[in-house]
Amino acid sequence: MLWLAGLMGIMVLGSVAVVTTGLPEDDIDLPDDPAQDEDLGTMPLPDPVSDPNDFELPSIFRAQSANAPTGMKLLGTGDSDTLGGELGTDLINGMGGDDFLSGDGGDDQIWGGAGDDIVMGGDQNDTLHGESGGDAIAGGAGQDDLYGHDGDDTLTGDDGDDALYGGLGADILNGGAGADALLGREGDDTLIGGTGHDTLQGGAGNDALIGFDDDETDYLNGADGDDLLIAGLGDVLSGGDGSDTFLLGDWLRTDAAALTDFSPQDDRMVVVYDDLDMPSAPEVSIGPSTDDPDTVEIRLNGDVVGTVPAKDAPMLHDIIVMAESEANMLNVV
C-alpha cells in the first residue's frame, strides 16, 4: 500500500537526544492558560462498542498540576532555546523563539510558547503543549496528552495509549502504536490512527481520517465539514455532517469496514483496487447481508469490503471505482 503513504503525506519526527548542563534554582510560574476559552484536557479512551452508531469521542476535561516535585523547572527566553529535562517530573516553558524542548523520565509538562517549536516527551506519561506557531510534538513512550493549540502543528503519539488534540490550523495527528484518541478540532486536519484500537474525530473543517491496515478496529468520525475517511481492516466509519468521501479498497477483503451513516445524496463512496494484481477493473456489486437483513454489503470481485445500513445503501452508479495508480494523483475530497 505504498500509494496510501503518498496519499497521506505523513510527516515523521525522528528521535533526537538533548543534553543540557546547569540546574536552574529559581521557581518559574506556570504560563497563563493559552486555551482558557477552549474545551481541552485529557481524553479518556473509549471502550469498543457493540453498536457502531453509539460511538463518539468522550467528553474531555483539563487537568494539570502546578507542582514538579522531583524534576527540573526550566524557563526559556525570547530566543531559540534548547532545554532538556532529567529523570524526574519536569516543568519546561520555552517562551518565545523556535525552541527544542525535551523531557526524559518522569511525567513531564512542557509548553512550547510562541514560535515554531519541537517538543518531545520521554518515557513516562507526559503533557505537551505546542501553543502558538507551527509546532512538532512527539510523545514518546507512556500515555501522553498532546495539544497543538494555534498554528499548523504535527503531533505524534508514538508508543502508549495517547490523546492528541489539534487546535487551530491544519494539523497532522499520528497516534502511533497503542489505543489512541485523536481530535482534530478546527482547521483542515489529517488524522492517522496507527496501530491499535484508535478513535479519530475530525471536528470542524474538511479533514482526512485514516485507519491503518492492521487487524485492530478503529473508529473514524468526520464530524463537521466535507471529510475523507479511509478505512482500515474492520474499521467503523461515520462521516457526520457535510458531504463526505468514504474510501474502501481491496485490502479490506479479509475484514470489511462498516459505514454507519452513508448518504447517497450527499456523500461519495470510492473503491480502490490494486491494478498490478488486477489489470482490468474488478466487478463491484451490492447485495444484502446474509447475517443481517438491515445491512447491505459492498463487494469487490465477490469479497465484502464494506457494509452500509440498508436504508442508506448506494446504487452501483453511486460508487466510484479507481485503480491504485490513479489514487495518488486524484484529489477525491
C-alpha positions as CSV (number, residue, x, y, z in Angstrom):
1,M,0.0,0.0,0.0
2,L,2.8,2.4,-0.9
3,W,0.3,4.5,-2.8
4,L,-1.5,5.2,0.6
5,A,1.7,6.6,2.2
6,G,1.9,9.0,-0.7
7,L,-1.7,10.0,-0.4
8,M,-1.4,10.7,3.3
9,G,1.7,12.9,3.1
10,I,2.9,11.8,6.5
11,M,5.5,13.9,8.3
12,V,7.7,11.8,10.5
13,L,9.5,13.3,13.5
14,G,12.7,11.4,14.4
15,S,14.3,10.9,17.8
16,V,16.8,13.4,18.9
17,A,18.9,13.4,22.1
18,V,19.2,16.6,24.0
19,V,21.9,17.3,26.6
20,T,21.9,20.4,28.9
21,T,24.1,21.5,31.7
22,G,23.3,23.5,34.8
23,L,20.3,23.2,37.1
24,P,18.2,26.4,37.5
25,E,17.3,27.1,41.1
26,D,14.6,29.6,40.7
27,D,11.0,28.6,40.6
28,I,9.1,29.5,37.4
29,D,5.5,30.4,37.1
30,L,3.3,28.2,35.0
31,P,2.2,30.0,31.9
32,D,-1.2,31.5,31.6
33,D,-3.7,29.0,30.3
34,P,-3.3,29.5,26.5
35,A,-6.7,27.9,25.9
36,Q,-8.8,29.2,28.7
37,D,-11.7,29.6,26.3
38,E,-11.2,26.2,24.8
39,D,-12.6,22.9,26.0
40,L,-9.3,21.0,26.3
41,G,-7.9,18.4,28.6
42,T,-7.2,14.7,28.9
43,M,-9.4,12.4,26.8
44,P,-10.3,9.0,28.3
45,L,-10.1,6.2,25.8
46,P,-13.4,4.6,24.8
47,D,-14.3,1.0,25.2
48,P,-15.3,-0.7,21.9
49,V,-19.0,-0.6,21.2
50,S,-21.3,-3.3,20.0
51,D,-23.4,-0.8,18.1
52,P,-21.3,1.4,15.8
53,N,-23.9,4.1,15.9
54,D,-23.2,4.5,19.6
55,F,-19.6,5.6,19.3
56,E,-18.5,9.1,19.8
57,L,-15.4,10.8,21.2
58,P,-15.6,11.0,25.0
59,S,-16.1,14.3,26.9
60,I,-12.8,15.9,27.8
61,F,-11.5,17.9,30.8
62,R,-8.5,19.9,31.7
63,A,-6.1,18.6,34.3
64,Q,-2.7,20.0,35.1
65,S,-0.6,20.3,38.2
66,A,1.4,23.4,39.3
67,N,4.0,21.2,41.1
68,A,7.1,19.5,39.8
69,P,8.2,17.7,43.0
70,T,11.2,15.8,41.7
71,G,12.4,17.2,38.4
72,M,13.6,20.4,36.8
73,K,11.9,23.7,36.2
74,L,13.2,25.3,33.0
75,L,12.2,28.7,31.6
76,G,13.3,29.7,28.1
77,T,13.8,33.2,26.6
78,G,12.6,35.1,23.7
79,D,15.3,33.5,21.6
80,S,15.6,29.9,20.3
81,D,16.4,27.7,23.3
82,T,17.3,24.1,23.8
83,L,16.0,22.8,27.1
84,G,16.1,19.2,28.3
85,G,14.7,17.6,31.5
86,E,16.0,14.8,33.7
87,L,14.6,11.7,35.2
88,G,12.1,13.4,37.4
89,T,8.8,15.3,36.7
90,D,9.9,18.3,34.7
91,L,8.2,21.7,34.0
92,I,9.6,23.3,30.9
93,N,8.4,26.5,29.2
94,G,10.1,27.6,26.0
95,M,8.5,31.0,25.9
96,G,9.4,32.9,22.6
97,G,11.6,31.7,19.8
98,D,11.9,28.4,17.9
99,D,12.7,26.1,20.7
100,F,13.8,22.5,21.1
101,L,12.3,21.1,24.3
102,S,12.5,17.6,25.7
103,G,11.6,15.7,28.8
104,D,13.2,12.5,30.0
105,G,11.9,10.1,32.6
106,G,9.0,11.3,34.7
107,D,5.6,12.7,34.0
108,D,6.7,15.9,32.3
109,Q,4.7,19.1,31.4
110,I,6.2,21.1,28.6
111,W,4.9,24.3,26.9
112,G,6.4,25.4,23.6
113,G,5.3,29.1,23.9
114,A,5.5,31.4,20.9
115,G,7.4,30.3,17.8
116,D,7.8,27.1,15.8
117,D,8.9,24.6,18.4
118,I,9.9,21.0,18.7
119,V,8.5,19.4,21.8
120,M,9.4,15.9,22.8
121,G,8.3,13.8,25.8
122,G,10.1,11.0,27.4
123,D,9.5,7.5,28.8
124,Q,6.5,8.3,31.1
125,N,3.1,10.0,30.9
126,D,3.7,13.5,29.5
127,T,1.6,16.5,28.8
128,L,2.9,18.5,25.9
129,H,1.6,21.9,24.5
130,G,2.8,23.5,21.3
131,E,0.9,26.8,21.9
132,S,1.3,29.4,19.1
133,G,3.3,28.7,15.9
134,G,3.7,25.6,13.7
135,D,5.0,23.0,16.2
136,A,6.2,19.4,16.1
137,I,5.2,17.4,19.2
138,A,6.1,13.8,19.9
139,G,5.0,11.9,23.0
140,G,7.5,9.0,23.2
141,A,6.6,6.0,25.4
142,G,3.8,6.2,28.0
143,Q,0.3,7.6,28.0
144,D,0.8,11.1,26.7
145,D,-1.6,14.1,26.1
146,L,-0.5,16.3,23.2
147,Y,-2.0,19.7,22.4
148,G,-1.3,21.7,19.3
149,H,-3.2,24.9,20.1
150,D,-2.6,27.6,17.4
151,G,-0.8,27.1,14.1
152,D,-0.3,24.2,11.7
153,D,1.1,21.5,14.1
154,T,2.3,17.9,13.8
155,L,1.5,15.7,16.7
156,T,2.9,12.1,17.0
157,G,1.8,9.9,19.9
158,D,4.5,7.1,19.4
159,D,4.1,4.3,21.9
160,G,1.3,4.1,24.5
161,D,-2.3,5.0,24.7
162,D,-2.2,8.7,23.8
163,A,-4.6,11.6,23.4
164,L,-3.9,14.1,20.6
165,Y,-5.7,17.5,20.2
166,G,-5.1,19.6,17.1
167,G,-6.5,23.0,17.9
168,L,-6.5,25.8,15.3
169,G,-4.8,25.4,12.0
170,A,-4.3,22.5,9.6
171,D,-2.8,19.9,11.8
172,I,-1.4,16.4,11.3
173,L,-2.1,13.9,14.1
174,N,-0.5,10.5,14.1
175,G,-1.4,8.2,17.0
176,G,1.4,5.7,16.5
177,A,1.3,2.4,18.5
178,G,-1.3,1.9,21.2
179,A,-5.0,2.7,21.6
180,D,-5.1,6.4,20.8
181,A,-7.7,9.1,20.7
182,L,-7.3,11.9,18.2
183,L,-9.3,15.1,17.9
184,G,-8.6,17.5,15.1
185,R,-10.7,20.4,16.3
186,E,-10.7,23.5,14.0
187,G,-8.9,23.5,10.6
188,D,-8.5,21.0,7.8
189,D,-6.7,18.3,9.7
190,T,-5.1,14.9,8.9
191,L,-5.7,12.2,11.5
192,I,-3.8,8.9,11.3
193,G,-4.6,6.2,13.8
194,G,-1.6,4.0,13.5
195,T,-1.6,0.5,15.1
196,G,-4.1,-0.3,17.9
197,H,-7.7,0.4,18.6
198,D,-7.9,4.1,17.8
199,T,-10.7,6.7,17.9
200,L,-10.5,9.6,15.4
201,Q,-12.7,12.6,15.3
202,G,-12.1,15.4,12.8
203,G,-14.1,18.2,14.3
204,A,-14.6,21.4,12.3
205,G,-13.1,21.7,8.9
206,N,-12.5,19.4,5.9
207,D,-10.5,16.6,7.5
208,A,-8.8,13.4,6.3
209,L,-9.2,10.4,8.7
210,I,-7.1,7.4,8.0
211,G,-7.4,4.0,9.6
212,F,-4.5,1.6,9.4
213,D,-4.3,-1.7,7.6
214,D,-3.7,-3.9,10.6
215,D,-6.4,-6.1,12.2
216,E,-7.3,-3.6,15.0
217,T,-10.7,-1.9,14.8
218,D,-10.6,1.9,14.6
219,Y,-13.5,4.3,14.9
220,L,-13.5,7.2,12.5
221,N,-15.9,10.1,12.9
222,G,-15.6,13.0,10.5
223,A,-17.9,15.3,12.4
224,D,-18.4,18.7,10.7
225,G,-17.1,19.5,7.2
226,D,-16.6,17.6,4.0
227,D,-14.3,14.9,5.2
228,L,-12.3,12.0,3.6
229,L,-12.4,8.7,5.6
230,I,-10.0,6.0,4.6
231,A,-10.9,2.6,6.1
232,G,-8.6,0.0,7.6
233,L,-9.4,-3.6,8.4
234,G,-12.6,-3.8,10.4
235,D,-12.9,-0.1,10.9
236,V,-16.2,1.7,11.8
237,L,-16.8,4.9,9.8
238,S,-19.2,7.8,10.4
239,G,-19.0,10.8,8.2
240,G,-21.1,13.2,10.3
241,D,-22.3,16.4,8.8
242,G,-21.2,17.6,5.4
243,S,-20.5,15.9,2.1
244,D,-18.0,13.1,2.9
245,T,-16.0,10.7,0.9
246,F,-15.6,7.1,2.1
247,L,-12.6,5.3,0.6
248,L,-12.7,1.4,0.7
249,G,-10.3,-1.0,-1.1
250,D,-9.2,-4.5,-1.8
251,W,-7.1,-4.5,1.4
252,L,-10.4,-4.9,3.3
253,R,-11.4,-8.2,1.7
254,T,-10.4,-10.1,4.9
255,D,-12.2,-7.8,7.3
256,A,-14.7,-5.3,5.8
257,A,-15.3,-1.8,7.1
258,A,-18.7,-0.7,8.5
259,L,-20.2,2.6,7.3
260,T,-22.8,3.9,9.7
261,D,-24.2,7.0,8.1
262,F,-23.6,7.0,4.3
263,S,-25.9,9.3,2.4
264,P,-26.2,8.6,-1.4
265,Q,-27.4,12.2,-1.9
266,D,-24.6,13.9,0.0
267,D,-21.6,11.5,0.2
268,R,-19.3,9.7,-2.1
269,M,-18.0,6.1,-2.0
270,V,-14.7,5.2,-3.7
271,V,-13.5,1.6,-4.1
272,V,-9.8,1.3,-4.9
273,Y,-8.2,-1.8,-6.4
274,D,-4.6,-2.9,-7.0
275,D,-4.1,-2.6,-10.7
276,L,-0.9,-4.5,-10.6
277,D,-2.8,-7.6,-9.4
278,M,-5.9,-6.7,-11.4
279,P,-5.0,-5.3,-14.8
280,S,-8.7,-4.8,-15.6
281,A,-11.3,-3.2,-13.4
282,P,-12.9,-5.6,-11.0
283,E,-16.6,-6.3,-10.5
284,V,-18.2,-4.2,-7.8
285,S,-21.5,-5.4,-6.6
286,I,-24.1,-4.6,-3.9
287,G,-26.2,-7.2,-2.1
288,P,-28.0,-7.9,1.1
289,S,-26.1,-9.4,4.0
290,T,-26.8,-13.0,4.9
291,D,-26.2,-12.2,8.6
292,D,-28.3,-9.0,8.9
293,P,-31.3,-8.1,6.7
294,D,-30.9,-4.5,7.6
295,T,-27.3,-4.4,6.2
296,V,-26.1,-4.2,2.6
297,E,-22.7,-5.4,1.5
298,I,-20.3,-3.7,-0.9
299,R,-18.4,-6.5,-2.7
300,L,-15.2,-6.4,-4.8
301,N,-15.0,-9.5,-7.1
302,G,-17.3,-11.2,-4.6
303,D,-15.4,-10.3,-1.5
304,V,-17.0,-8.0,1.1
305,V,-15.0,-4.7,1.6
306,G,-17.7,-2.6,3.3
307,T,-21.2,-2.7,4.8
308,V,-23.8,0.0,4.9
309,P,-27.3,0.2,6.6
310,A,-29.8,-0.9,4.0
311,K,-31.7,2.4,4.3
312,D,-28.5,4.2,3.3
313,A,-27.4,1.8,0.5
314,P,-26.0,3.4,-2.6
315,M,-26.8,2.4,-6.2
316,L,-24.0,0.9,-8.3
317,H,-23.7,4.2,-10.3
318,D,-23.0,6.0,-7.0
319,I,-19.8,4.1,-6.4
320,I,-16.5,5.3,-8.0
321,V,-14.1,2.5,-8.9
322,M,-10.5,3.6,-9.0
323,A,-7.1,2.0,-9.6
324,E,-4.3,2.5,-7.0
325,S,-2.2,4.1,-9.7
326,E,-4.8,6.8,-10.1
327,A,-5.5,7.3,-6.3
328,N,-2.2,9.1,-5.7
329,M,-2.9,11.6,-8.4
330,L,-6.6,12.3,-7.8
331,N,-7.9,14.6,-5.2
332,V,-11.0,12.6,-4.1
333,V,-12.1,15.1,-1.4
